[in-house]
């Protein structure tokens, strides 16, 4: 499980193999793109081109590839000796070769060994050109040797590649016969169908998926450095994407929380403002009520003291023939109404009652007119009834 996760993080789910071949003295690049889905691998694209810029336009950005160099710059020889010393095999196949200038790989097949070489500066330049165009080589192989990694999946004893007919004996390569004319054949590798032109690029892509291509060579350090460079690039890109996604996620969550609490705060501020407004109104009303209460209290205190004085004087002057029914000190001008100020007749007393002697009534009026605090006495009404008594209402104006 860990290895699968590690492979996915490093390579993703798309694997690409590219073969550099020579056809009619022209360099052709055969490309096969595989997609890994769970335990299945399918070809999603295969095409040929004459330069890697066209290939880069068709591949995903920063796509990794397994490169097969199989053009006229590559030489392969078969050595019919089973030796364990790699250098001896290389020198037997290519006497006097300067290995500081060449990459080599050796494919051991039963009693045969296939030795393939290519100049280092040529390979390095190819890899650099791919890298410049955003295509990252993570491994490379020379000649037709890569076919050995997929031969067990192909049910055929002879496989035609872009430049050779490769014969098999069981799972071992028996011979590699180079041909100028290529007869296209169709092959199936565990259900993955391809043709002669793309069999090596398919094998290269599968070798990255299966990690099953083990061969003797002198460029192991080069291969490791290519994988490490891509690993760092992949890690940086993944880290950058993950970091951006994380930051975006944090910003979205922060925005949602901020928006939620901002709305809450706004609501609370509105409620607080409303409560403050209501509180101010209540305070204002309370002040008005207190003022009114104080004024009423003061007025009542004043009225009680004065009204008692006035009533006492009026009653003392009252003859026995008169019976009072009401003494109204500072009576209201109008009925009390909501939201209307209370109006009363200031410095006024309304006295009403009954009199059974008109002469004594008149004398009493005269007495009141001579009272010190009375300014004026006006008879509002005096009505004779059929009985012996008369109903009267008088208005007394008090000196200010």
C-alpha positions in Angstrom: 0.0 0.0 0.0 2.8 2.4 0.9 4.7 1.6 -2.3 1.6 2.3 -4.4 1.1 5.6 -2.6 4.7 6.5 -3.0 4.6 5.6 -6.7 1.4 7.7 -7.2 2.9 10.7 -5.4 6.0 10.5 -7.5 4.6 9.6 -10.9 0.9 10.2 -10.8 -1.3 8.0 -12.9 0.0 8.7 -16.4 3.1 7.0 -17.7 4.8 7.8 -21.0 7.4 6.0 -23.1 9.2 7.7 -26.1 11.4 5.9 -28.6 13.8 7.9 -30.7 14.2 6.0 -33.9 15.6 6.6 -37.4 13.3 6.1 -40.4 14.6 6.9 -43.9 17.4 8.9 -42.4 15.0 11.0 -40.5 14.6 11.0 -36.7 11.1 9.9 -35.5 9.8 10.0 -32.0 7.2 7.3 -31.2 5.2 8.1 -28.1 2.9 5.9 -26.0 0.9 7.3 -23.0 -0.6 4.9 -20.5 -3.1 5.6 -17.7 -3.1 3.5 -14.6 -6.5 3.1 -13.0 -6.4 0.8 -9.9 -5.0 -2.5 -11.2 -5.6 -1.7 -14.9 -3.4 0.0 -17.4 -4.8 1.4 -20.7 -3.3 3.3 -23.6 -4.8 6.8 -23.7 -2.7 8.1 -26.6 0.0 7.0 -29.1 1.5 9.3 -31.8 4.7 10.0 -33.7 6.5 13.3 -34.2 9.7 14.6 -35.6 10.6 16.9 -32.7 9.9 17.1 -28.9 8.2 20.5 -29.1 5.2 18.9 -30.8 5.3 16.1 -28.2 5.3 18.6 -25.4 2.2 20.2 -26.8 0.3 16.9 -26.6 1.6 15.8 -23.2 0.6 17.0 -19.7 2.7 19.8 -18.2 5.9 18.5 -16.6 5.1 14.9 -17.8 7.7 12.3 -16.9 8.9 9.8 -19.6 11.0 6.7 -20.0 13.2 7.3 -23.0 14.3 4.6 -25.5 17.3 5.7 -27.7 17.2 3.5 -30.7 18.4 5.5 -33.7 21.5 5.3 -35.8 23.6 6.7 -32.9 23.2 3.4 -31.0 25.2 0.3 -31.7 24.2 -3.2 -30.4 26.3 -6.4 -30.6 25.7 -9.9 -29.4 28.4 -11.7 -27.5 28.1 -15.5 -27.3 29.9 -15.9 -24.1 28.4 -16.1 -20.6 30.6 -13.9 -18.5 29.9 -12.1 -15.3 32.4 -9.4 -15.8 30.6 -6.5 -17.5 33.7 -4.6 -18.7 35.1 -7.7 -20.3 31.8 -8.2 -22.3 31.9 -4.5 -23.4 35.5 -4.7 -24.5 34.8 -8.0 -26.3 32.0 -6.4 -28.2 33.7 -3.1 -28.8 37.5 -3.4 -28.5 39.5 -0.2 -27.7 36.3 1.7 -26.7 36.8 4.7 -24.4 34.1 4.2 -21.7 34.5 7.7 -20.4 32.7 8.9 -23.6 30.1 6.1 -23.9 27.0 4.9 -22.0 26.6 1.1 -22.2 24.0 -1.5 -21.1 24.3 -5.2 -21.1 21.3 -7.6 -21.4 22.1 -11.1 -20.2 19.9 -13.6 -22.0 20.6 -17.3 -21.1 24.0 -18.0 -22.8 23.9 -14.7 -24.8 24.7 -11.1 -23.9 23.6 -8.1 -25.9 25.9 -5.1 -25.4 24.5 -1.7 -26.5 26.4 1.6 -26.5 25.8 5.3 -27.2 27.9 8.4 -26.8 27.3 10.2 -23.5 27.2 13.8 -24.9 24.5 12.7 -27.4 22.3 11.1 -24.7 22.8 14.1 -22.4 21.9 16.6 -25.1 18.7 14.6 -25.9 17.7 14.6 -22.2 18.4 18.4 -21.9 16.3 19.1 -25.0 13.4 17.2 -23.5 13.8 19.0 -20.2 13.8 22.4 -21.9 10.4 21.6 -23.4 8.9 20.5 -20.0 9.3 16.8 -20.6 11.3 15.1 -17.8 13.3 11.9 -18.5 13.3 9.7 -15.4 14.9 6.7 -17.0 16.4 5.8 -20.4 17.6 2.6 -22.2 19.6 1.9 -25.3 18.5 -0.1 -28.3 15.9 -2.9 -28.2 16.9 -4.2 -24.8 13.8 -2.7 -23.1 11.7 -5.3 -25.0 12.9 -7.9 -22.5 10.8 -6.3 -19.7 7.5 -6.8 -21.6 8.2 -10.0 -23.6 6.5 -12.3 -21.1 3.2 -10.4 -21.6 3.3 -10.7 -25.4 2.3 -14.1 -26.8 4.7 -14.1 -29.8 8.1 -15.6 -30.6 9.0 -12.8 -33.0 8.4 -9.1 -32.5 9.1 -6.5 -35.1 10.3 -3.2 -33.7 11.0 0.1 -35.5 14.3 -1.1 -36.8 14.8 -4.8 -35.9 13.1 -8.2 -35.8 13.6 -9.7 -32.3 13.3 -13.4 -31.9 12.5 -15.1 -28.5 13.2 -18.5 -27.1 10.9 -18.9 -24.1 11.2 -15.5 -22.4 14.8 -14.9 -23.5 15.8 -12.9 -26.6 17.5 -15.2 -29.0 18.5 -12.7 -31.7 18.1 -9.1 -32.8 18.2 -8.8 -36.5 18.3 -5.2 -37.8 16.2 -4.4 -40.9 15.8 -1.3 -43.0 12.3 -2.2 -44.1 9.7 -2.7 -41.3 6.7 -4.8 -41.7 4.1 -3.5 -39.3 2.7 -6.1 -36.9 0.0 -5.9 -34.2 0.7 -7.1 -30.7 -1.2 -7.5 -27.5 0.5 -7.1 -24.1 -2.1 -8.4 -21.5 -4.9 -6.9 -23.6 -3.0 -3.7 -24.4 -2.8 -3.6 -28.2 -0.1 -1.8 -30.1 1.9 -2.0 -33.4 5.5 -2.5 -34.3 6.3 1.3 -34.3 5.1 1.7 -30.8 6.1 -1.6 -29.1 9.3 -0.2 -27.6 7.7 3.0 -26.3 4.9 0.8 -24.8 7.5 -1.4 -23.2 9.3 1.7 -21.8 6.1 3.1 -20.3 5.2 -0.4 -18.8 8.7 -0.7 -17.2 8.0 2.5 -15.3 4.6 1.2 -14.1 6.0 -2.2 -13.2 9.5 -1.2 -12.2 10.7 -4.5 -13.7 13.5 -3.5 -16.0 16.8 -4.6 -14.4 19.9 -4.4 -16.6 23.6 -3.9 -16.3 24.8 -0.4 -17.3 27.2 2.3 -16.4 24.6 5.1 -16.0 22.9 4.1 -12.8 24.1 7.4 -11.2 22.7 9.3 -14.1 19.3 7.5 -13.8 19.2 8.2 -10.1 20.0 11.9 -10.6 17.2 12.1 -13.2 14.7 10.5 -10.8 15.8 12.7 -7.9 15.5 15.9 -10.0 12.0 14.9 -11.1 11.1 13.9 -7.5 12.1 17.4 -6.3 10.1 19.0 -9.1 7.1 16.9 -8.4 7.3 17.5 -4.7 7.6 21.2 -5.2 4.6 21.3 -7.6 2.5 19.1 -5.3 3.6 21.0 -2.2 2.8 24.3 -4.0 -0.6 23.1 -5.2 -1.4 21.6 -1.8 -0.2 24.7 -0.1 -2.3 26.9 -2.3 -5.3 24.7 -1.8 -4.7 24.7 1.9 -4.4 28.5 2.0 -7.5 28.9 -0.2 -9.4 26.5 2.1 -8.2 28.5 5.2 -9.3 31.7 3.5 -12.7 30.3 2.6 -13.2 28.9 6.1 -12.0 32.2 7.6 -14.3 34.2 5.3 -17.3 32.0 6.2 -16.5 32.4 9.9 -15.9 36.1 9.5 -19.0 36.6 7.5 -21.1 34.5 10.0 -19.7 36.4 13.0 -19.8 39.7 11.2 -23.5 39.3 10.6 -23.9 38.2 14.2 -22.1 41.4 15.3 -24.1 43.5 13.0 -27.3 42.0 14.3 -26.2 42.5 17.9 -25.1 46.1 17.1 -28.5 46.8 15.6 -30.2 45.3 18.7 -27.9 47.2 21.0 -28.6 50.4 19.0 -32.3 49.8 19.2 -32.1 49.0 22.9 -30.1 52.2 23.4 -32.7 54.2 21.5 -35.5 52.6 23.6 -33.4 53.2 26.8 -32.9 56.9 25.8 -36.6 57.2 25.2 -37.5 55.5 28.5 -35.0 57.8 30.3 -36.5 60.8 28.6 -40.0 59.7 29.4 -39.0 58.9 32.9 -37.5 62.4 33.3 -40.7 63.9 31.9 -42.8 61.8 34.3 -40.7 62.8 37.2 -40.9 66.4 36.3 -44.7 66.1 35.9 -44.9 64.1 39.1 -42.9 66.8 40.9 -45.0 69.6 39.4 -48.2 67.7 40.2 -46.9 67.1 43.7 -45.9 70.7 44.2 -49.2 71.8 42.7 -51.1 69.4 44.9 -49.2 70.5 48.0 -49.8 74.1 47.1 -53.4 73.5 46.1 -54.2 71.5 49.3 -52.7 74.2 51.5 -54.4 77.1 49.6 -57.7 75.3 48.9 -58.0 74.5 52.6 -57.5 78.1 53.5 -60.0 79.3 50.9 -62.5 76.7 51.8 -62.2 77.5 55.5 -62.9 81.3 54.8 -65.8 80.5 52.5 -67.4 78.1 55.0 -66.9 80.6 58.0 -68.8 83.2 56.0 -71.6 80.8 55.1 -75.1 81.6 56.6 -77.3 78.8 58.0 -79.7 79.1 55.1 -77.2 77.9 52.5 -76.1 74.3 52.0 -73.0 73.8 49.9 -72.7 70.8 47.5 -69.3 71.5 46.0 -66.2 73.7 46.3 -64.0 73.2 43.2 -60.6 74.9 43.4 -59.0 75.7 40.1 -61.4 73.6 38.1 -60.4 72.0 34.7 -61.1 73.9 31.6 -61.6 70.8 29.4 -61.9 67.1 29.9 -58.5 65.3 30.2 -57.4 63.8 26.9 -54.5 61.5 26.0 -51.4 63.3 24.7 -53.0 66.7 25.6 -51.8 69.1 28.3 -54.1 69.5 31.4 -55.6 73.0 31.5 -57.3 74.4 34.5 -58.8 77.8 35.6 -56.1 79.2 37.7 -57.0 81.5 40.7 -60.6 80.4 40.4 -63.0 78.7 42.8 -66.4 77.3 41.7 -68.9 77.0 44.6 -72.3 75.4 44.2 -75.1 74.6 46.6 -78.7 75.4 47.7 -80.2 78.4 49.4 -83.6 78.7 51.1 -83.4 82.5 51.8 -82.6 84.8 48.9 -81.9 87.8 51.2 -79.3 85.9 53.2 -77.9 84.5 49.9 -77.4 88.1 48.6 -75.9 89.2 51.9 -73.5 86.3 51.7 -72.4 87.3 48.2 -71.7 90.8 49.5 -69.6 89.4 52.4 -67.5 87.3 50.0 -66.9 90.4 47.8 -65.3 92.1 50.8 -63.0 89.2 51.6 -59.3 90.2 51.3 -58.1 87.5 49.0 -61.2 87.5 46.7 -60.9 89.7 43.6 -64.4 89.2 42.2 -67.5 87.1 42.8 -69.7 86.3 39.8 -73.0 84.5 40.0 -72.9 81.8 37.3 -76.5 80.7 37.9 -79.3 81.0 40.4 -82.3 78.9 39.7 -85.5 79.0 41.7 -87.1 75.7 42.2 -90.7 74.8 43.1 -89.5 74.0 46.6 -88.4 76.5 49.2 -84.7 76.3 48.2 -82.8 77.6 45.1 -79.8 76.1 43.4 -76.9 78.4 42.7 -73.4 78.4 41.2 -70.9 81.2 41.8 -67.5 81.8 40.5 -64.9 83.3 42.8 -61.8 84.9 41.3 -58.7 85.0 43.6 -56.4 87.9 43.7 -53.1 87.0 42.0 
